[in-house]
Amino acid sequence: MAISEFNFGLLIEAEELVPHLGNPHLKIIDLSRASVYEQLHIPHAIHVKPQQLVRQQGLTSGLLPDEQQLQQLIETLQLTPEQHVVVYDDEGGGWAGRFIWNLHCLGFYRTSLLNGGIHAWIAAKYPTSIEIPQPISSSPLLQVDTLHAKAVRVEYQDLCAEVQAGSVQLWDCRTLDEYTGLRLAARRGGHIPGALHYEWSTALNRQNHLKLHDFERIQQRLHQIGFDLEQPVVVYCQSHHRSGLAYIVGRLLNWQIRAYDGAWSEWGNRPDSPIVTGENPF
């Protein structure tokens, strides 16, 4: 089967994936907890640990890995430019979305999030496995080039300049207590000036196996909060884990979206970053 025959979008349903299980052009990545993966997973899915997706630097815990770390992951997975990558987890898409964002930073966009992850898969009674697959040696492997990252990533100094100029929309997808500063997860609490709050998990339908709510519902709520989906946005959380799903949601809404992977673990721990406490003005 040619890779073009998948016709997968950025978000796919379990029934779309089933007919392609075992296809050599397909790479299925599981970011569930290790205990869940060992108990059951989608056949042929390769387990990736969240710590393989992030780089720690001082108190900043969720940075894009350096090129050596990214290269190691690509080699472990034996990921080639011709393959299509489907990613899922057991939490609704946070870590899975973060994995997809990492690949987007390399300019690799043959990616799909499995809607509802392992919960939706099990609910549909599709096959599961306990076998641990070994990636088949492939070539050529995906090239690691983080020059592509600027399209989907923003770093502290650039974001600080945009915030000071008032030229950026900010989406804080942490809990409300983190946003207001009531709960501290860094030296200082609060949010980046101008940031509006929409918690990441609000987009998930807990009555429907952690699938995303209807896009119209999500979009309407974002408008009510005060977002302009015609203008670019930067999303962040504590370590660009929860904002992994928010990034996917933004792209599904055709929103021009970048992620701040330094996130609150960087912004809130710096002594010089501007911070606001309190509720949304909307």
PEVENRA-V486392 format. One record per residue. N is the residue number from 0. RES is the residue in one small letter. PSI is psi in degrees with one decimal (* if undefined). Layout:
BEGIN
N,RES,PSI + N,RES,PSI
END
This chain:
BEGIN
0,m,132.0 + 1,a,148.3 + 2,i,-31.9 + 3,s,-16.8 + 4,e,-7.9 + 5,f,-45.4 + 6,n,35.6 + 7,f,139.5 + 8,g,-174.6 + 9,l,-27.6 + 10,l,126.9 + 11,i,156.9 + 12,e,158.8 + 13,a,-40.1 + 14,e,-22.6 + 15,e,-30.9 + 16,l,-35.1 + 17,v,-47.9 + 18,p,-13.8 + 19,h,4.9 + 20,l,130.3 + 21,g,-5.0 + 22,n,127.5 + 23,p,-18.1 + 24,h,-2.0 + 25,l,132.7 + 26,k,118.9 + 27,i,126.1 + 28,i,129.6 + 29,d,120.8 + 30,l,26.5 + 31,s,170.4 + 32,r,146.7 + 33,a,-37.7 + 34,s,-35.1 + 35,v,-45.7 + 36,y,-42.3 + 37,e,-30.8 + 38,q,-41.9 + 39,l,149.5 + 40,h,169.5 + 41,i,135.7 + 42,p,135.7 + 43,h,0.6 + 44,a,136.7 + 45,i,131.2 + 46,h,134.1 + 47,v,135.0 + 48,k,141.8 + 49,p,-35.5 + 50,q,-15.2 + 51,q,-10.8 + 52,l,-6.5 + 53,v,161.5 + 54,r,132.5 + 55,q,133.8 + 56,q,104.4 + 57,g,-127.7 + 58,l,-3.2 + 59,t,120.7 + 60,s,-6.7 + 61,g,26.4 + 62,l,154.0 + 63,l,131.2 + 64,p,156.7 + 65,d,172.5 + 66,e,-33.3 + 67,q,-43.2 + 68,q,-39.8 + 69,l,-40.7 + 70,q,-41.0 + 71,q,-41.1 + 72,l,-44.1 + 73,i,-41.9 + 74,e,-39.0 + 75,t,-41.8 + 76,l,-14.9 + 77,q,52.3 + 78,l,127.6 + 79,t,160.2 + 80,p,-21.4 + 81,e,-13.2 + 82,q,160.0 + 83,h,134.8 + 84,v,123.3 + 85,v,129.4 + 86,v,143.1 + 87,y,166.8 + 88,d,-164.8 + 89,d,21.1 + 90,e,5.3 + 91,g,-5.1 + 92,g,5.6 + 93,g,-60.2 + 94,w,-35.2 + 95,a,-42.9 + 96,g,-37.5 + 97,r,-40.1 + 98,f,-44.0 + 99,i,-42.1 + 100,w,-41.9 + 101,n,-43.8 + 102,l,-37.9 + 103,h,-33.4 + 104,c,-19.3 + 105,l,2.9 + 106,g,14.3 + 107,f,115.2 + 108,y,10.5 + 109,r,67.8 + 110,t,145.8 + 111,s,141.8 + 112,l,131.6 + 113,l,114.7 + 114,n,120.2 + 115,g,-12.4 + 116,g,-145.3 + 117,i,-27.8 + 118,h,-45.8 + 119,a,-35.6 + 120,w,-47.3 + 121,i,-40.6 + 122,a,-31.4 + 123,a,-0.9 + 124,k,37.0 + 125,y,160.8 + 126,p,147.1 + 127,t,169.7 + 128,s,159.2 + 129,i,-1.0 + 130,e,139.9 + 131,i,106.3 + 132,p,148.9 + 133,q,124.7 + 134,p,133.9 + 135,i,134.2 + 136,s,130.4 + 137,s,160.3 + 138,s,151.6 + 139,p,150.1 + 140,l,158.2 + 141,l,133.1 + 142,q,136.3 + 143,v,112.6 + 144,d,101.4 + 145,t,5.8 + 146,l,-23.4 + 147,h,-14.5 + 148,a,-27.9 + 149,k,-24.9 + 150,a,-25.2 + 151,v,3.3 + 152,r,145.3 + 153,v,138.7 + 154,e,168.7 + 155,y,-54.4 + 156,q,-42.2 + 157,d,-41.4 + 158,l,-40.9 + 159,c,-42.3 + 160,a,-40.2 + 161,e,-38.2 + 162,v,-45.1 + 163,q,-32.6 + 164,a,-9.7 + 165,g,31.9 + 166,s,17.3 + 167,v,140.3 + 168,q,138.4 + 169,l,131.9 + 170,w,111.1 + 171,d,115.8 + 172,c,20.4 + 173,r,-174.2 + 174,t,161.5 + 175,l,-38.1 + 176,d,-35.5 + 177,e,-42.9 + 178,y,-43.5 + 179,t,-18.4 + 180,g,1.6 + 181,l,-35.6 + 182,r,126.2 + 183,l,126.6 + 184,a,12.3 + 185,a,-177.5 + 186,r,-33.9 + 187,r,150.3 + 188,g,166.0 + 189,g,-153.8 + 190,h,168.2 + 191,i,137.0 + 192,p,131.1 + 193,g,-9.0 + 194,a,138.4 + 195,l,153.3 + 196,h,125.4 + 197,y,103.7 + 198,e,137.8 + 199,w,-41.7 + 200,s,-12.4 + 201,t,-25.7 + 202,a,-9.4 + 203,l,140.2 + 204,n,102.5 + 205,r,-14.2 + 206,q,-2.0 + 207,n,49.6 + 208,h,36.2 + 209,l,24.7 + 210,k,161.0 + 211,l,144.6 + 212,h,166.8 + 213,d,134.7 + 214,f,-36.1 + 215,e,-39.7 + 216,r,-45.9 + 217,i,-46.4 + 218,q,-41.2 + 219,q,-41.5 + 220,r,-39.9 + 221,l,-39.6 + 222,h,-43.2 + 223,q,-37.1 + 224,i,-29.7 + 225,g,7.7 + 226,f,147.5 + 227,d,106.6 + 228,l,-4.3 + 229,e,-9.9 + 230,q,148.0 + 231,p,156.9 + 232,v,152.2 + 233,v,130.6 + 234,v,146.5 + 235,y,161.8 + 236,c,-131.1 + 237,q,-36.6 + 238,s,22.0 + 239,h,48.1 + 240,h,-62.8 + 241,r,-35.6 + 242,s,-5.6 + 243,g,-43.4 + 244,l,-40.8 + 245,a,-38.7 + 246,y,-44.7 + 247,i,-44.5 + 248,v,-44.9 + 249,g,-44.6 + 250,r,-37.1 + 251,l,-26.9 + 252,l,10.7 + 253,n,33.0 + 254,w,137.0 + 255,q,104.7 + 256,i,136.7 + 257,r,159.3 + 258,a,142.5 + 259,y,98.7 + 260,d,-20.6 + 261,g,-40.3 + 262,a,-161.5 + 263,w,-24.0 + 264,s,-23.4 + 265,e,-53.7 + 266,w,-45.2 + 267,g,-16.5 + 268,n,-11.2 + 269,r,141.7 + 270,p,-14.8 + 271,d,-1.2 + 272,s,138.8 + 273,p,137.6 + 274,i,144.1 + 275,v,143.2 + 276,t,159.9 + 277,g,-175.7 + 278,e,170.1 + 279,n,144.3 + 280,p,-5.3 + 281,f,*
END
